[in-house]
Amino acid sequence: MTTVPESVIELARARQVARAARDFARSDALREEISNHGFEILDVDGGFSFRAKNPFPVYERIGDLRTFTDKKFPIAIGLILDGFIDDAVTTIQAIKKFAGNEVGLLILISGTPDLGQISLELDDRTFISQINAGVGWAEAANAMLKLSPAPFLVIMDPATQFTGDAIAPTLQVLEAGEYSAVGWHGGLINIDDDWRSVEDKGAGDVDVLFSYFLAVNVEHALGAGGFNNRAIYYRNADIEFSLRLRQARGRLLQMDLPLTQGRHHGYYDTDESYRDEQSKKTYDRILERFRGKTEILTDRR
C-alpha cells in the first residue's frame, strides 16, 4: 500500500479549509499541487482519501484514446498487452537494449491486469496507455496505426524477444519503398489444400506475414483498410490483414531477423474453446473473401 507523505496530507487539510470557505480557486490549486506529488484526492463523507496517481493515461474505451505522443520517430513498435506484464517488461527491456534511441515504443494495455513494474519503463520514447474496458486485438492494432508517431510501425507479440538489432534492417527495407510490410515469419498460401494453410518458405516475397514481428508502412496499411475490427483475437487476423495488403498491390517480405520466441501466452494460455472459436471465425472470413483470388498472391516458390 502506498504511504501518503505528511506534507501531502497537510495540503489536503488546507484544501478542506479552502472548500469550507468556498475559495474554489484555492481549492483547485491545492488539488493540482497534490496531483504534482503523485496523488489524486477523493472527497468522501467526513473528509478525504487518496489514490496513487497513475503514471500513464487510463481511458475507459479505445475511442477515448486520441494520441500516444506528439513526438515523432523514424519507426515505432507497438505492443498489445492483456496480461503477463512481467514477461512484457522483459521484452521491452530487450528492445531498448538492441534498438536505437530513435525507435518509439507504444504500449497499449487492455483491461485491468496486474501492472507489475511496467510504469518503470516509461521514458522519453516509451508511451503507455490503458483501456479499462478492454479492447479487441485488431481494434487495438488499428488504433496504433492511426495514432502512430512514425511512418513505419512494428506490431509485435510481447513473447517475441530481440537477440540483436532487428529494427535497422527492417527500417532499411521499408524506407526503400519496395515493400509495404516486412516480417519475421510468414509464408505462401497453400493453394493445393484450398487455401486452408500457410507454407513457410523462408526469407523472400510472401503472401502473408505473422504478427510475431510485423512491420508495416502505415500509409499503405491504412490505405488497405487496416486490420478487420471483427478480429477480437489475434490469431489469423494477421493473415487477413496481409491479404488485404496484397489485394491493394502491396508487397510483403519475410526476413531472417535476430529474434526468438518465448512462451506465447496469447496462444498457450488462452481458453482453448475461445481461442479455437475466434480463430475459426477469422479464417472463415478469409476463405469467404479471398479464396480462389490467386491474382493477389505472390509468385510460387
C-alpha positions as CSV (number, residue, x, y, z in Angstrom):
1,M,0.0,0.0,0.0
2,T,1.4,3.5,-0.9
3,T,2.2,5.7,2.0
4,V,1.0,9.2,1.7
5,P,3.6,11.8,2.9
6,E,2.5,14.1,5.8
7,S,3.2,17.1,3.5
8,V,0.5,15.9,1.1
9,I,-1.9,15.3,4.0
10,E,-1.3,18.9,5.1
11,L,-2.2,20.1,1.6
12,A,-5.4,18.1,1.7
13,R,-6.3,19.6,5.1
14,A,-5.6,23.1,3.7
15,R,-7.9,22.3,0.7
16,Q,-10.7,21.3,3.1
17,V,-10.4,24.7,4.7
18,A,-10.5,26.4,1.3
19,R,-13.6,24.4,0.3
20,A,-15.3,25.3,3.6
21,A,-14.6,29.0,2.9
22,R,-15.9,28.5,-0.7
23,D,-12.5,29.6,-2.0
24,F,-12.7,27.2,-5.0
25,A,-9.7,28.8,-6.9
26,R,-7.5,27.9,-3.8
27,S,-9.1,24.5,-3.6
28,D,-8.4,23.7,-7.2
29,A,-4.8,25.0,-6.9
30,L,-4.2,22.7,-3.9
31,R,-5.7,19.7,-5.8
32,E,-3.2,20.4,-8.6
33,E,-0.4,20.6,-6.1
34,I,-1.4,17.3,-4.6
35,S,-1.5,15.8,-8.1
36,N,2.0,17.1,-8.7
37,H,3.1,14.9,-5.8
38,G,1.7,11.8,-7.5
39,F,-1.7,11.5,-5.7
40,E,-5.4,12.1,-6.5
41,I,-7.5,13.4,-3.7
42,L,-11.0,12.0,-3.3
43,D,-13.7,13.7,-1.4
44,V,-15.5,11.3,0.9
45,D,-18.0,11.6,3.8
46,G,-16.2,13.2,6.7
47,G,-13.1,14.1,4.9
48,F,-10.8,12.9,2.1
49,S,-8.9,9.9,0.9
50,F,-6.0,9.5,-1.6
51,R,-5.3,7.3,-4.6
52,A,-1.9,7.0,-6.2
53,K,-1.9,8.8,-9.5
54,N,-1.5,6.6,-12.5
55,P,1.8,7.5,-14.2
56,F,0.3,7.0,-17.6
57,P,-3.1,7.8,-19.2
58,V,-6.1,5.5,-18.5
59,Y,-9.2,5.5,-20.6
60,E,-12.5,3.7,-20.3
61,R,-12.8,2.8,-24.0
62,I,-10.5,2.7,-27.0
63,G,-12.4,5.5,-28.7
64,D,-11.3,7.8,-25.9
65,L,-7.6,7.4,-26.9
66,R,-6.6,10.4,-29.0
67,T,-2.8,10.2,-29.0
68,F,0.2,8.3,-27.6
69,T,2.6,11.2,-28.1
70,D,3.3,14.3,-30.1
71,K,6.9,13.3,-30.6
72,K,8.0,11.9,-34.0
73,F,10.2,8.8,-34.7
74,P,11.5,7.1,-37.8
75,I,9.8,3.9,-36.7
76,A,7.8,2.8,-33.7
77,I,7.0,-0.6,-32.1
78,G,3.5,-1.4,-30.8
79,L,2.8,-4.0,-28.1
80,I,-0.7,-5.0,-27.1
81,L,-0.9,-6.4,-23.5
82,D,-3.8,-8.1,-21.8
83,G,-1.8,-9.8,-19.1
84,F,1.6,-11.4,-18.3
85,I,3.0,-7.9,-17.8
86,D,6.3,-9.1,-16.2
87,D,7.1,-11.0,-19.4
88,A,6.3,-7.9,-21.5
89,V,8.7,-5.9,-19.4
90,T,11.4,-8.3,-20.3
91,T,10.5,-7.8,-24.0
92,I,10.6,-4.0,-23.6
93,Q,13.9,-4.1,-21.9
94,A,15.4,-6.2,-24.8
95,I,14.0,-3.8,-27.4
96,K,15.7,-0.9,-25.6
97,K,18.9,-2.8,-25.4
98,F,19.2,-3.7,-29.1
99,A,17.1,-1.0,-30.9
100,G,18.4,2.6,-31.2
101,N,17.1,5.5,-29.3
102,E,15.2,6.7,-32.4
103,V,12.7,3.9,-32.0
104,G,9.4,4.8,-30.2
105,L,7.5,2.3,-28.1
106,L,3.7,2.3,-27.9
107,I,2.3,0.1,-25.1
108,L,-1.5,-0.5,-25.1
109,I,-2.8,-2.3,-22.0
110,S,-6.2,-3.9,-22.5
111,G,-8.4,-4.3,-19.4
112,T,-7.1,-4.2,-15.8
113,P,-4.4,-6.8,-15.4
114,D,-1.8,-6.6,-12.6
115,L,0.5,-3.9,-13.9
116,G,3.6,-5.1,-12.1
117,Q,6.6,-2.8,-12.7
118,I,5.7,-1.7,-16.2
119,S,5.5,2.0,-15.2
120,L,9.2,1.9,-14.5
121,E,9.7,1.5,-18.3
122,L,8.3,5.0,-19.0
123,D,10.8,7.3,-20.6
124,D,11.1,9.8,-23.4
125,R,10.4,7.2,-26.1
126,T,8.1,4.8,-24.2
127,F,4.4,5.6,-24.1
128,I,1.8,3.6,-22.2
129,S,-2.0,3.8,-22.4
130,Q,-4.5,1.6,-20.7
131,I,-8.1,0.8,-21.8
132,N,-10.1,-0.2,-18.7
133,A,-13.0,-1.8,-20.6
134,G,-10.6,-3.9,-22.7
135,V,-10.2,-3.8,-26.5
136,G,-10.1,-6.4,-29.2
137,W,-6.8,-7.2,-30.8
138,A,-7.4,-5.8,-34.3
139,E,-9.1,-2.7,-32.9
140,A,-6.0,-2.1,-30.7
141,A,-3.7,-2.6,-33.7
142,N,-5.7,-0.2,-35.8
143,A,-5.6,2.5,-33.0
144,M,-1.8,2.1,-33.1
145,L,-1.7,2.5,-36.8
146,K,-3.9,5.6,-36.8
147,L,-2.0,7.2,-33.9
148,S,1.4,6.1,-35.0
149,P,4.1,8.7,-34.3
150,A,6.2,7.2,-37.2
151,P,5.7,6.4,-40.9
152,F,6.5,2.7,-40.1
153,L,5.1,0.7,-37.3
154,V,6.0,-2.8,-35.9
155,I,3.1,-4.7,-34.5
156,M,4.9,-7.2,-32.3
157,D,3.8,-10.0,-30.0
158,P,5.1,-9.5,-26.4
159,A,6.5,-13.1,-26.4
160,T,8.9,-12.2,-29.2
161,Q,12.4,-11.4,-27.9
162,F,15.2,-9.3,-29.5
163,T,18.6,-11.0,-29.6
164,G,20.1,-8.3,-31.8
165,D,19.0,-5.2,-33.7
166,A,16.0,-6.3,-35.8
167,I,15.0,-2.7,-36.4
168,A,17.8,-1.4,-38.6
169,P,17.5,-3.9,-41.4
170,T,13.7,-3.7,-41.2
171,L,13.7,0.1,-41.5
172,Q,16.2,0.0,-44.4
173,V,13.8,-2.2,-46.4
174,L,10.7,-0.2,-45.6
175,E,12.4,3.1,-46.4
176,A,13.4,1.8,-49.8
177,G,9.7,1.8,-50.6
178,E,9.5,-1.5,-52.5
179,Y,7.6,-3.4,-49.7
180,S,4.5,-2.5,-47.7
181,A,5.4,-4.9,-44.9
182,V,8.3,-6.8,-43.5
183,G,8.1,-9.6,-41.1
184,W,10.0,-12.4,-39.3
185,H,7.7,-15.3,-40.1
186,G,5.1,-15.8,-42.8
187,G,4.7,-17.8,-45.9
188,L,2.7,-18.7,-49.0
189,I,-1.0,-19.6,-49.1
190,N,-1.3,-23.3,-49.8
191,I,-3.4,-23.4,-52.9
192,D,-3.3,-27.3,-53.1
193,D,-5.3,-27.6,-49.9
194,D,-7.8,-25.0,-51.0
195,W,-6.3,-22.1,-49.0
196,R,-6.6,-23.8,-45.6
197,S,-2.9,-23.4,-44.6
198,V,0.2,-21.4,-45.0
199,E,3.6,-22.8,-46.0
200,D,6.7,-21.3,-44.6
201,K,9.2,-21.0,-47.5
202,G,11.8,-18.9,-45.6
203,A,13.1,-15.5,-46.5
204,G,11.7,-13.9,-49.6
205,D,8.4,-12.5,-51.0
206,V,5.4,-14.0,-49.3
207,D,1.6,-13.8,-49.3
208,V,1.2,-13.3,-45.5
209,L,3.2,-12.2,-42.5
210,F,2.6,-13.1,-38.9
211,S,2.3,-10.6,-36.0
212,Y,5.2,-12.1,-34.0
213,F,7.0,-9.2,-35.7
214,L,5.1,-7.4,-38.4
215,A,6.5,-4.1,-39.6
216,V,4.3,-2.0,-42.0
217,N,4.2,1.2,-44.0
218,V,1.5,2.9,-42.0
219,E,0.1,4.8,-45.1
220,H,-0.1,1.6,-47.1
221,A,-1.7,-0.3,-44.2
222,L,-4.4,2.3,-43.6
223,G,-4.9,2.6,-47.4
224,A,-5.7,-1.2,-47.5
225,G,-8.2,-0.8,-44.7
226,G,-6.0,-1.9,-41.8
227,F,-7.0,-4.9,-39.7
228,N,-10.5,-6.2,-39.5
229,N,-12.0,-4.9,-36.3
230,R,-14.1,-8.0,-36.1
231,A,-11.0,-9.9,-35.1
232,I,-11.1,-9.6,-31.4
233,Y,-8.4,-12.3,-31.0
234,Y,-5.0,-12.0,-32.8
235,R,-4.8,-15.5,-34.5
236,N,-5.4,-15.3,-38.2
237,A,-6.0,-11.6,-38.0
238,D,-2.5,-11.0,-39.4
239,I,-3.3,-13.4,-42.4
240,E,-6.5,-11.4,-43.1
241,F,-4.6,-8.1,-43.0
242,S,-1.8,-9.5,-45.2
243,L,-4.2,-10.5,-47.9
244,R,-5.8,-7.0,-47.7
245,L,-2.4,-5.6,-48.3
246,R,-1.8,-8.0,-51.2
247,Q,-5.1,-7.1,-52.7
248,A,-4.1,-3.4,-52.6
249,R,-0.9,-4.5,-54.5
250,G,1.4,-4.3,-51.5
251,R,4.5,-6.5,-51.5
252,L,5.4,-8.4,-48.3
253,L,8.9,-9.6,-47.4
254,Q,9.9,-12.3,-44.9
255,M,13.4,-11.7,-43.5
256,D,15.7,-13.6,-41.2
257,L,16.0,-11.3,-38.2
258,P,17.7,-11.6,-34.7
259,L,14.6,-12.6,-32.9
260,T,13.4,-15.5,-30.8
261,Q,10.1,-16.7,-29.3
262,G,9.4,-17.1,-25.7
263,R,6.2,-18.7,-24.3
264,H,3.4,-17.5,-26.5
265,H,0.9,-16.7,-23.8
266,G,-1.6,-15.4,-26.4
267,Y,-2.0,-18.9,-27.7
268,Y,-1.0,-21.4,-24.9
269,D,-2.6,-19.5,-22.0
270,T,-5.8,-18.6,-23.7
271,D,-9.0,-20.6,-23.1
272,E,-8.9,-23.3,-25.7
273,S,-12.5,-23.1,-26.8
274,Y,-12.4,-19.3,-27.1
275,R,-9.1,-19.5,-29.0
276,D,-10.4,-22.0,-31.5
277,E,-13.8,-20.3,-31.9
278,Q,-12.3,-16.9,-32.6
279,S,-9.5,-18.3,-34.8
280,K,-12.1,-20.1,-36.9
281,K,-14.3,-17.0,-37.3
282,T,-11.5,-15.1,-38.7
283,Y,-10.3,-17.8,-41.0
284,D,-13.8,-18.4,-42.3
285,R,-13.9,-14.7,-43.3
286,I,-10.6,-15.1,-45.1
287,L,-11.9,-18.1,-47.1
288,E,-15.1,-16.3,-47.9
289,R,-13.4,-13.1,-49.1
290,F,-10.1,-14.3,-50.6
291,R,-10.2,-18.0,-51.5
292,G,-9.6,-18.5,-55.2
293,K,-8.3,-15.0,-55.9
294,T,-4.8,-16.3,-56.9
295,E,-4.1,-13.0,-58.7
296,I,-3.5,-11.3,-55.3
297,L,-0.8,-13.9,-54.4
298,T,2.9,-13.5,-55.0
299,D,4.8,-15.9,-57.3
300,R,5.0,-19.5,-56.0
301,R,8.4,-20.7,-54.9
